[in-house]
Amino acid sequence: MPKIKTNRAAAKRFKKTGSGKISRRRKNLRHILTKKTAKRKNQLGKMALVDKTNERAVKEMCPYL
């Protein structure tokens, strides 16, 4: 059986945690930062977990993640 190709765009965006869940970056931290509070920008900088409904799709894109 041939190897499965990894979606390289997805592989750069997601990482696996120690418990096996998939983490991702948050949105809204690229531009228009002046109106956002320091607290909000700090929270946006932290990693978040991929939702349970999208986990299967990410695992199909990155089978060796």
N, C-alpha and C positions, 0 to 999 in steps of 0.2 A: 504494500500500500504506500503511495507517495506521501511525502511530507506536505503539511498544510502551510500555505503562505500566510505570513502575518501581515496585517494592514499596518504599514509603517507609520502612518499619520496617527492612528489610534495608539500604537505602542509608545509614542513619544508623549502622549497625553495622560496615560494611566499607569499606576503602579500598584503592586499587590502589597497589602499590609501583612504583618506577622500572623494575624489570625485568618488570612486568606481572603479578606474582603478587598475591594478595589477602591483606591482613592483617586481623586481628581482635583484640579485647581478650580477656584471659584471664578465667576465672571465679574465684570464691572470694575476692573482694576487696570485698564489700559489708558484711558484718556478721560477728560472732563473730571479731574480729581479735585479741583478747587472747591466745588460745592459739597463734597463728601467730607464728613467729619473724620477726625483722626481715629476714633474708635471704630467707625465703619470700615475704614481702609485697613486697619489692623486685622479686623475679623475676616475681611475678604482675602487677605494674604495667606490665611491658614488653609490647609487642605480639607476637603470634604469627602464623604463616602458616596460612591455611585449608588443610586436608588436600586432597590431590589428588582424593579421591573426592567431596568436597563442592564442589569448585571449579565444576563445571558447574551445579549447582543455584543457586549464588550468582550466576553470570553470567546465568542465565535470569531471576532476580529483578531484577537490576540490569544491563540491557543496555547502558546508557551510562556505567557506572562506569569 
